[in-house]
Amino acid sequence: MNPGKNKPAPAVPCVDLECCILCEVCVELAPHAFKMNDAGFVEVIPLDRYDDKETLEAVNNCPRDCIVME
């Protein structure tokens, strides 16, 4: 039996761009996980894990609650 086989996939932040007011709080708190793309929208930077303190703080401090962990 593979011990890691039944583990859930790690949570990844997902930004609701219709809700986002482009305040850049997430970018300021976790620049390694979020960035403003060339089109001027928040983008999640591909990482292996998003459970570090800064990323979770960015998710929790979004003023419009536009970021959820999925």
C-alpha positions as CSV (number, residue, x, y, z in Angstrom):
1,M,0.0,0.0,0.0
2,N,1.3,3.5,-0.9
3,P,1.1,5.6,2.2
4,G,0.7,8.9,0.3
5,K,-1.8,7.6,-2.1
6,N,-4.9,8.8,-0.2
7,K,-3.5,12.3,0.7
8,P,-5.6,15.2,-0.6
9,A,-3.9,17.5,-3.1
10,P,-2.3,20.5,-1.5
11,A,-4.5,23.6,-1.5
12,V,-3.8,26.2,-4.1
13,P,-5.0,29.9,-3.9
14,C,-7.6,30.8,-6.5
15,V,-8.4,34.5,-7.2
16,D,-11.9,35.6,-8.2
17,L,-10.9,38.3,-10.7
18,E,-14.5,39.6,-10.9
19,C,-14.4,40.3,-7.2
20,C,-10.8,41.6,-7.1
21,I,-10.3,45.4,-6.7
22,L,-6.6,45.2,-7.5
23,C,-5.5,46.5,-4.1
24,E,-2.3,44.4,-4.3
25,V,-2.5,43.4,-0.6
26,C,-1.8,39.8,-1.7
27,V,1.2,40.9,-3.8
28,E,2.6,43.0,-0.9
29,L,2.2,40.2,1.7
30,A,3.3,37.3,-0.4
31,P,5.2,38.5,-3.5
32,H,6.6,34.9,-4.0
33,A,3.0,33.6,-4.5
34,F,1.1,36.5,-6.2
35,K,2.0,39.0,-8.8
36,M,0.4,41.5,-11.1
37,N,0.5,40.2,-14.6
38,D,1.1,42.2,-17.8
39,A,-2.7,42.6,-18.3
40,G,-2.9,44.2,-14.8
41,F,-4.6,41.4,-13.0
42,V,-3.5,39.4,-9.9
43,E,-1.9,36.1,-10.9
44,V,-1.0,33.1,-8.7
45,I,2.7,32.1,-9.2
46,P,3.1,28.4,-9.6
47,L,4.7,26.9,-6.5
48,D,4.9,23.4,-5.0
49,R,3.2,24.6,-1.7
50,Y,1.1,27.5,-0.6
51,D,0.9,26.8,3.1
52,D,3.6,29.3,4.3
53,K,2.7,32.0,6.7
54,E,2.9,34.9,4.2
55,T,0.6,33.3,1.6
56,L,-2.0,32.3,4.2
57,E,-1.8,35.9,5.6
58,A,-2.4,37.3,2.1
59,V,-5.5,35.0,1.6
60,N,-6.9,36.0,5.0
61,N,-6.3,39.7,4.5
62,C,-7.9,40.2,1.1
63,P,-10.3,43.0,1.7
64,R,-13.0,41.5,-0.6
65,D,-12.3,37.9,0.3
66,C,-11.5,37.2,-3.4
67,I,-8.9,34.6,-2.7
68,V,-9.8,31.1,-1.6
69,M,-7.7,28.0,-1.1
70,E,-8.9,25.1,-3.3
